[in-house]
Amino acid sequence: MKKSFFVYGIAYFILLIITLGLLYAYPKLELHLLLNSYHTRLQDIFFTYYSMLAEGPLYVLALLPLFWKKVRLTLFFALCELSGGAILQILKHLISMPRPHSAFEKCPDMVLPLVEGVNLHSSNSFPSGHASTFFVFCTCLAIFLAYRHHLKAGQNKHKISIFYDCSLLLLLSFAILGGYSRVYLSQHFLSDVCMGSIIGFVTPCLMFYFGKNKILKLKQS
């Protein structure tokens, strides 16, 4: 199981190191402009709707295992999302950081890139709830796939490994796009997305570690 999940985990940690390096190297507002300097109409539409996946569609997808009587899979996602969401809301209200829209209002010489039709929030920026949801969903799926890979380790091992590795990297890319969409839409800073991703990655890993015998009995549920 650990080896199966390794590709997803190591790719995430590489991403995290790069992100932390950017946060260290650039001032907050300058980094936001650097990451958000190129807009097109197509990207505006894409990231607007892509970001909305964390507002409902991902929860609907998480219910699909119920149709195959895999109750524990949906329960696993629900517990991870509720646990991560509780941590996130505590941090949001304890730290209460301003959103990009409010922060840039204090710097009139810096122009914040905006996307037409997006209603910008002004408070409770850190951490990003959308980023957390994207990473919770994708990390849960990555754990399921890694578990499946572990069960099938003896069958066509090489071909199966390549397939699962590519699937895990695709899931991580899906989560990264979700996090970046929040920066592109100027709803969050990179630091907000970074912390949201950490919550979304760590929570499922801990839930699996402490509850795998009850939650991931795929043959029985």
N, C-alpha and C positions, 0 to 999 in steps of 0.2 A: 504493500500500500504506500509506504513512504517513498519508494523508488518511483512508483507510478505518478505520484503527485509532485515529484522533484522538479520536473520541467516547468510547471506552472509556478511553483514557489520560487525557484531561482530566477526566473524571468521577472517575477514581481519585485524581488529584492534588487535586481539590477536597475529596474525602473525607479524604485524608491531611492536608491543611491544617487541616480542622475537627478531626480527631482530635488532631493535635499541639497545637492551641489548647486543647482540653479537658485534655490532659495537663499543659500549662503552667499552666492556671488553677486546677486542683483538686489537692489532696493525693491520693495514690494510693488509700488506703482509702476516702476520702470519695467519690471518683469512682466506685469500684466499686459502692458502695451506691447512688449516684445512678443509675447505669445499670442497676441490678439491683433496683430498689425495688418493682416491680410484678410479682407472680407470679399465675398462674391454673393450674388443673389442666390445662387444654387446652394452655397454653404449655409447661408442664412436660413433657408427653408429646411435643409437637411438637419442642422443642429437644433433648430427649434423643435421639430417633431421628434428627433432622436432623444432629446432630453426628456420629453414627455413619457417615454417608455417607463421611467421610474415612478411615474405618478399613477400607474394603474395596470398597464399591459403586462409588466413583469410579474405582478401579483396574480394575474389571470393565468399566465403560463405556469406559475408555481402550483396552481390547482390541478393542472392536467394529469399528474400522476394518480389523482383520485379515480380517474376513469379506468385505470388498470389496477385499482385496489392497492396502490402503493402509498398507503396513508402516511407511513413514517417519513417518506420523502418530502411531502408537503409540510408535515409537522416540523421536520428539520429546518426547512426554509423559514417557516413562521417563527420558530423559536430564535433562530439567528437574527431575523429582522427585528423582532421585538426587543431582544437583548441589545443589539447594536443601536437600535433606535432610542432606547432608554439612555444609554451612555451618551449618544449624540445630543439628545435634548438637554441633558444635564450640562454638558460642555457649552452648548449654545447659550444657555441662560446664565451660566457662571461667568463666561468670558465676554459674551455680548460684543463681538467685534462688528464694526460697520461693514456693509457691503461695498463693492467697488463704486456703485453710483454715489453713495454718501461720501466715500473717501475722496473721490475725484472732484467733488463739489468744492472741497477746500483747496484745490490746486487748479485755479482757473487757467493756468498756462499749459495744462495737460488735458488733451481732448480724449474722452472715453469713447471707444468705438461702440456703437449701439446697433441693435438689430430691430428693424421696424416691426411693431406689433407685440414686442416682448415687454411685459409689465415688470419693471425692475423693483426688487425689494431693497430695503435700506438698512436692515439690522439683522442681528443674529447670523452673521456670515460663517463663523467658524464653529464646527466643521460643516462640510457639505453633506446634506442628507441625501441628495440625489446620487452623489458619488458613492456614498455608503451603500445605498440600495443596489446600484449597479454591481459593486464588488461583492456584496453578500450573495446576490443571485448567481453571479458567474463563479464565485468560489465554491458555493454549494454544488453547482453542476460539475465543477472540476473535481470535487471530492467524489461525487457519484461515479464519474467516468474513471477516476483512478481506482476506485473500489472494483468496478467492473473489470478493468484491466488486470487487477490483482487476481480476480477469480478466473480469468481466462489466460493466465500467464503461460500455461503449458501448451496452448493451441496456436500454431502459426505465430510464434512469439515475435519474430522480427517485423512482420507485416502489421501485426496488431499494435506493436509499440510505436511504429511510425504514425499510424492512424490516430492513436490516442494522443501522442505528443502534439501533432498538428491541431487536433481538436482542442487541447488545453490552451495552446497559444492563440487560437482563434477566440476562445472564450475571454482570455485576458485582453485581447485587442478590443473586443466588444465592450469590456468594462472601461478600458482606457478612453475610448471614444466617448463613452457616457460621462466620464469625469471631465474630459476636455471640453465637452459641450457646455458645461457650466462656466468655464473660463471664457469661451467664445461668446456666450450670451451675456457676459459681464454680470452674472449673478453671483459669482464667487471668485476669490483669488486662488492662485495655485496652492497656497498653504492650506486653504479650506478643503480643497479637493484632495490634497495629500493626506490630511488627517482623516477625512471621510473614507478614503481607500484603505487606510490602516485599520480602521474600525471594521470595514466591510471584509477585509481579508482575515484579520485575527479572530473575529467572533466565530465564524464557521469552523475554523481550525480548532479552536478551544472546545466548541460544542461537540465536534466529532471526537476529539481526543477523550473527553470525559463521558460521552454518551453513545459511542459507536455501537456497543453491544445491544442497546435498546432501540436506537434510531435507524441503523443501517442493516437490519436483517432483511435484505432484499428478497431472499427466497421465501420468507414467511409472510411478507407484507406486500 
